[in-house]
Structures are given as structure tokens and as C-alpha cells.
């Protein structure tokens, strides 16, 4: 009899929690979303093949701003270029907090410029920017170090031996590209790098933000401390900014005259106050490594280009590149 009463009590408590969790008033006037279960939230409703697939379905039903319970607490999802910019740029201070990722937080415990908050984050950011500048970020000295590392990679590629079935020259045909310093003559190379970044989309959900104070956003009230995910993939594949977003097409980053053009939806390093500190040096590395490879090698594959699936595979909250064979054929004089 006592066991039966205990089970009944647990059931009643679960139903009570379900009712409480099912009403946004417990937290404020939150955006719409699926009704959560006690403790588990909406986790059982997520697609096992990847969270992004689940969020695509929820966006179609609830709109560009919706609430998901990834456990007992609500998480706000921001979908699309315009919504993400409204939050991270137009209301940058309110959305400048950094949310926790449980596995990573066990290591960093709120330290480090990426995961810190408040005055600690501001101090670390200023220190990091000053330190990176002192080490030469944005200067010729850093480019020289990157080029030196690129040469080590070239040696490793020359030492590998693969069987090649068919040679395929990318980007530049059989001619060597111009000197690395003369970047104005290489807008197509930049366009290819942009499209690789957009298409690979290795962190589609971005990194969680936290609202720093009670915030009015698009007619909703988001309480202080609520986690917010600006889903970067929704911007990088936004059909309002990219025609046929699921196709690989570097030409989308070039204007009619062949010059590189800006696209507001291209935010692989996020945007706003928490944009990646290393964006500048990352772009330099991508450009120098990519052009150095193209100067020294032709690219070959045993499969025809149209048979190669470049679509990243979902793995939890991230994506991983597919596995395929590629060979580097040394150019003459390269």
C-alpha cells in the first residue's frame, strides 16, 4: 500500500511539473514551441539523426523564433539572418552573455575568453586582442609564419604517394596562380574559400548565448539568464540571401565584374559582441594554405566530380566532413 501511494505521489508531481513547464508564464512571455515533458523537456522529440533536422521542422511550425526545452530549462532558438542580426547586433549587449556547454564547462569552469561572462569576459577579450596584436596579428610577420607552416604541409603532401585514376584541376586550371601578395587578382580564390566555409557548416548551431537582462525581442519577453542559440546554419543556408543554398557555387560571392562581394548572411564566425576573436587570422590562414596548395599541386580524385558528395554529416551538435579520396599531383616547378 505504501509503495502504491508513493507511485501515485510521484505521478501527481510529474503531472504538476508538466503543467508548470508547459506554460511560458513560469519564465516570462517566451516564444512558442513544443510542449515539454518534466525534467526531459523536448529531448525525446528530437530527431536522432541530428538536432538540426529537428529544428528545421520546429521552425516550419513555430516560426523564426521558438522555444525548445533541452532538459528542464527553456532555450530560445533564433532562425535566419535577419533574426540573428536583430539579436546579436541590434541588441548586442542584451545577448552578449555566453551559455554553458556541460562537457566543456567542466574543463574551463567559466574561464577563457570564449566561455567567460561579465567583467571577466571583457577583461579577457581586451587582453586577448592586445596579445594577438603584439604577436603580429594583421601584420606581415604573422603571414610569414603561416607561409612557413604551409611549406611544411607541402613537404608532407609531396611525401605521400597515392594511386591516381583521373586528374582534375580545380579553380585555376593548369596555370600557376599569381603571387600570394597580390590578393586583388585572386577574388575567385576568396570566393571558393567563402563557399567552402559556408557549405561545410561544421558548427551549425553556433555557440549558446545567454540573455544578460530581461529583454523584449520580437514581441516576446526573454528573462535574464535564458540560453539563446543563434542557429548559424540557418543564415549560411538562408534562401533569401543564397540562391539554391544547398548547392556548392563559389560564383555567388562574385559580382558581375568578377569582384568579391559582401553577403550579410555570411557569418561563419558569428556576429555581434561575441564574434570569434580569431576571425582575422583564420581568414589569413585559409587563404595562404589554400593558395599555397594550388600553387604547388593539381588536385585529383578517383571519382568523377559529379559523383563526390561533399555534404557534411551531422554528429550531435556539430557536423563532420565526409570521407573521400583526394590526391595532390605536384606541378612543374612547384
C-alpha positions, -999 to +999 in steps of 0.1 A: +000+000+000+028+024+009+045+017-025+013+024-043+009+057-026+044+066-033+040+059-070+008+079-071+025+108-054+054+107-080+028+106-108+010+136-094+042+155-090+051+147-126+018+159-139+021+191-119+056+198-133+043+190-167+017+217-164+042+242-150+068+235-176+041+237-203+033+273-196+058+300-206+045+323-178+068+304-155+097+321-172+081+351-190+063+355-223+085+331-242+083+323-280+061+294-290+074+258-291+065+222-284+051+212-250+079+199-228+079+168-206+090+170-169+128+171-165+134+158-200+119+188-218+117+181-256+147+158-257+126+127-266+111+147-295+144+154-311+155+136-343+182+110-335+198+118-369+207+153-357+194+182-338+194+205-369+169+183-386+146+187-356+150+224-355+142+227-392+108+210-385+102+232-355+110+264-374+085+254-401+058+250-374+066+278-350+084+304-370+119+321-368+119+324-330+109+294-310+114+278-276+129+243-270+135+226-237+167+207-239+161+195-203+142+213-176+151+249-188+139+268-219+163+276-248+154+302-274+163+293-310+169+321-335+165+312-371+175+331-402+199+360-410+175+389-400+165+374-367+201+366-357+213+401-366+184+417-347+195+399-316+234+398-318+239+432-335+209+454-328+206+442-292+242+432-288+245+440-251+214+420-241+226+389-260+263+392-251+263+365-224+278+331-230+259+299-223+274+268-209+282+236-227+282+210-200+312+189-212+333+219-220+324+238-188+338+210-167+372+219-182+370+257-184+347+264-155+338+299-168+373+309-176+387+315-211+376+343-234+352+321-253+332+309-222+336+338-197+309+363-189+306+398-174+336+418-164+359+387-166+350+383-203+355+420-211+389+419-194+400+387-211+388+400-245+408+432-242+438+412-231+435+387-259+431+414-286+462+432-272+482+400-270+473+389-305+482+423-319+516+421-301+522+388-317+516+404-351+480+397-359+472+416-391+509+423-398+533+408-423+552+389-397+522+366-390+517+359-427+553+349-430+549+324-401+517+310-417+535+306-451+564+288-433+539+263-418+522+260-452+556+249-466+558+221-440+524+209-452+536+210-488+565+187-478+541+163-462+519+162-493+549+156-515+559+126-494+526+109-497+521+085-526+486+076-538+474+059-570+457+084-592+430+074-617+419+108-630+434+143-627+411+172-620+424+207-619+403+230-596+399+267-596+429+277-617+433+251-645+469+242-654+483+277-648+500+288-617+481+315-597+497+350-592+519+358-563+503+355-528+509+391-520+488+403-550+454+393-535+434+417-556+440+394-586+425+364-567+389+372-559+378+338-572+401+321-547+385+341-519+351+332-533+359+295-532+371+298-496+340+316-486+318+289-502+338+261-485+332+278-452+295+283-459+290+249-473+309+229-447+290+245-418+308+224-392+291+241-362+256+246-374+240+255-341+268+280-332+277+285-295+250+293-269+244+329-257+228+340-225+204+370-221+220+394-197+188+411-186+150+408-191+147+416-228+119+424-252+125+407-285+100+405-314+070+408-291+083+383-265+099+387-231+130+367-226+141+365-189+176+372-178+198+340-178+178+323-206+200+305-231+198+315-268+211+296-298+216+317-329+215+288-355+243+299-378+234+272-403+201+290-409+220+321-420+246+303-441+219+285-459+193+313-459+174+311-493+167+348-490+204+355-493+217+325-512+201+312-543+200+273-542+217+273-508+223+236-508+244+237-540+282+244-540+286+276-560+315+300-554+302+324-580+276+335-556+303+356-538+313+374-570+296+404-586+290+410-624+326+424-628+341+394-610+350+412-578+343+397-544+310+409-529+297+410-494+268+390-482+251+398-449+242+362-443+278+350-445+286+348-407+306+316-402+324+333-373+291+345-358+285+383-353+280+409-327+300+412-294+308+375-292+321+372-328+352+349-330+384+368-319+405+347-343+384+355-374+411+377-390+440+352-385+417+323-395+409+340-428+446+346-434+454+310-427+427+297-450+438+320-478+475+312-475+472+275-471+447+272-499+467+292-524+499+276-514+484+242-522+471+254-555+505+269-564+522+236-558+497+209-567+469+199-590+440+181-573+429+146-584+403+121-574+395+086-584+358+095-587+342+119-611+334+154-596+296+149-600+298+116-580+315+132-550+291+140-522+305+170-502+276+173-478+288+173-442+274+146-419+256+155-387+272+144-355+254+156-323+255+194-323+282+196-350+290+183-384+320+164-398+333+163-434+325+132-454+354+108-461+366+107-497+399+102-516+419+130-529+454+132-544+478+161-549+499+160-581+530+182-580+530+210-605+561+216-626+584+238-606+561+235-576 
